[in-house]
């Protein structure tokens, strides 16, 4: 089940158009969980469709040049990426933590 950051339908019709255009998936990694509509030029007033892209939470943070050094990445995001067949190496790079840290988090939640 995908999770969308805001209730776009009633508050942001321009965002709904971008989500539909991008098939409700992150244009960077293909995830459909924790998706956000991002303004490429970082100007929230510029709602031109060419300025909008759909990103997942980690890719959105990267787009804003935020460091993704989480001590405990969200297990829902990890599981979503695992369900897409992504490796621990890919997930670790995507979330900015080591493959071993991803493995520890998964192992801990299974026990």
Kinemage of the C-alpha trace (Angstrom):
@kinemage 1
@onewidth
@group {chain A} dominant
@subgroup {mainchain}
@vectorlist {calphas} color= white
{ca unk a 1} P 0.000 0.000 0.000
{ca unk a 2} L 1.498 3.305 -1.023
{ca unk a 3} L 1.698 6.196 1.370
{ca unk a 4} L 1.489 9.728 0.057
{ca unk a 5} L 2.912 12.605 2.078
{ca unk a 6} L -0.064 14.953 1.879
{ca unk a 7} L -3.734 14.647 1.125
{ca unk a 8} L -3.024 16.064 -2.314
{ca unk a 9} L -6.438 15.478 -3.839
{ca unk a 10} L -8.278 18.226 -1.982
{ca unk a 11} L -5.451 20.640 -1.235
{ca unk a 12} L -3.045 20.434 -4.146
{ca unk a 13} L -4.661 19.587 -7.486
{ca unk a 14} L -1.417 20.455 -9.309
{ca unk a 15} L 0.328 17.771 -7.266
{ca unk a 16} L -2.265 15.165 -8.209
{ca unk a 17} L -1.518 15.848 -11.871
{ca unk a 18} L 2.194 15.249 -11.268
{ca unk a 19} L 1.511 12.074 -9.279
{ca unk a 20} L -0.727 10.691 -12.025
{ca unk a 21} L 1.789 11.609 -14.730
{ca unk a 22} L 4.558 9.799 -12.822
{ca unk a 23} L 2.289 6.791 -12.099
{ca unk a 24} L 2.493 7.419 -8.333
{ca unk a 25} L 6.138 6.270 -8.309
{ca unk a 26} L 9.451 7.915 -7.516
{ca unk a 27} L 11.062 8.931 -10.805
{ca unk a 28} L 14.509 8.222 -9.323
{ca unk a 29} L 14.164 4.735 -7.795
{ca unk a 30} L 10.666 3.525 -8.717
{ca unk a 31} L 9.379 3.244 -5.141
{ca unk a 32} L 5.683 3.944 -4.630
{ca unk a 33} L 5.937 4.377 -0.863
{ca unk a 34} L 6.243 7.707 0.968
{ca unk a 35} L 5.994 9.688 -2.247
{ca unk a 36} L 6.253 13.467 -2.399
{ca unk a 37} L 5.814 15.965 -5.205
{ca unk a 38} L 9.051 17.935 -5.504
{ca unk a 39} L 9.571 21.370 -7.062
{ca unk a 40} L 12.728 21.049 -9.167
{ca unk a 41} L 13.587 24.740 -8.824
{ca unk a 42} L 12.674 24.627 -5.079
{ca unk a 43} L 10.166 27.440 -5.674
{ca unk a 44} L 6.898 26.270 -4.102
{ca unk a 45} L 4.987 28.881 -6.038
{ca unk a 46} L 6.084 27.469 -9.407
{ca unk a 47} L 3.518 24.716 -9.932
{ca unk a 48} L 4.190 24.348 -13.642
{ca unk a 49} L 4.015 20.604 -14.479
{ca unk a 50} L 7.520 20.773 -15.986
{ca unk a 51} L 8.812 21.891 -12.579
{ca unk a 52} L 7.225 19.019 -10.634
{ca unk a 53} L 8.468 15.463 -10.146
{ca unk a 54} L 7.414 12.626 -7.873
{ca unk a 55} L 10.062 11.444 -5.411
{ca unk a 56} L 10.093 9.045 -2.461
{ca unk a 57} L 11.162 10.374 0.933
{ca unk a 58} L 14.856 9.324 0.641
{ca unk a 59} L 15.224 10.626 -2.930
{ca unk a 60} L 13.471 13.862 -1.936
{ca unk a 61} L 15.977 14.361 0.863
{ca unk a 62} L 18.826 13.743 -1.578
{ca unk a 63} L 17.291 16.282 -3.956
{ca unk a 64} L 17.559 18.848 -1.174
{ca unk a 65} L 21.157 17.765 -0.464
{ca unk a 66} L 20.313 16.482 2.957
{ca unk a 67} L 22.553 13.867 4.501
{ca unk a 68} L 20.768 10.562 4.844
{ca unk a 69} L 22.806 9.238 7.760
{ca unk a 70} L 19.905 7.796 9.716
{ca unk a 71} L 20.740 5.723 12.742
{ca unk a 72} L 17.482 3.793 12.369
{ca unk a 73} L 15.950 3.963 8.893
{ca unk a 74} L 12.228 3.302 8.729
{ca unk a 75} L 11.610 -0.448 8.446
{ca unk a 76} L 8.617 0.222 6.153
{ca unk a 77} L 10.909 1.863 3.599
{ca unk a 78} L 13.420 -0.985 3.908
{ca unk a 79} L 10.687 -3.590 3.447
{ca unk a 80} L 9.237 -1.746 0.457
{ca unk a 81} L 12.614 -1.757 -1.250
{ca unk a 82} L 13.194 -5.420 -0.320
{ca unk a 83} L 9.791 -6.290 -1.827
{ca unk a 84} L 10.971 -4.626 -5.042
{ca unk a 85} L 13.919 -7.038 -5.083
{ca unk a 86} L 16.520 -4.473 -4.048
{ca unk a 87} L 19.685 -5.739 -2.346
{ca unk a 88} L 20.937 -4.657 1.071
{ca unk a 89} L 23.777 -2.872 -0.743
{ca unk a 90} L 21.303 -0.867 -2.838
{ca unk a 91} L 19.074 -0.108 0.171
{ca unk a 92} L 22.048 0.970 2.267
{ca unk a 93} L 23.319 3.329 -0.435
{ca unk a 94} L 19.797 4.641 -0.996
{ca unk a 95} L 19.298 5.403 2.696
{ca unk a 96} L 22.868 6.469 3.421
{ca unk a 97} L 23.764 3.673 5.827
{ca unk a 98} L 25.862 0.536 5.538
{ca unk a 99} L 24.596 -2.784 4.213
{ca unk a 100} L 25.399 -4.258 7.626
{ca unk a 101} L 23.190 -1.657 9.351
{ca unk a 102} L 20.271 -2.553 7.058
{ca unk a 103} L 20.816 -6.237 7.853
{ca unk a 104} L 20.846 -5.496 11.608
{ca unk a 105} L 17.583 -3.540 11.403
{ca unk a 106} L 15.849 -6.284 9.418
{ca unk a 107} L 17.150 -9.011 11.738
{ca unk a 108} L 16.048 -7.063 14.815
{ca unk a 109} L 12.512 -6.570 13.515
{ca unk a 110} L 12.174 -10.260 12.651
{ca unk a 111} L 13.135 -11.405 16.167
